[in-house]
């Protein structure tokens, strides 16, 4: 039982040392992830459309 209590004390000590991000940091990172995800989605869509058109041209000439 003493090991469990010591473990929990150690966990509490380590959690106190964590440098938690501020609300503004979290908000900025979230916005960045959303924007980059949208940009990547548009890029993948454009590549898909281009490849679809190329394959369509290739298959229609036969």
GIWOCOR-V112413 format. One record per residue. PHI is phi in whole degrees, 0 to 359 (999 if undefined). Layout:
phi-><PHI PHI>
This chain:
phi-><999 296 293 293 297 295 300 296 295 296 299 299 296 293 296 293 277 292 267 286 289 281 299 295 297 295 297 297 294 295 297 299 296 296 296 295 296 294 299 295 296 295 298 296 298 296 297 297 295 295 293 296 294 296 293 298 296 295 284 281 277 275>
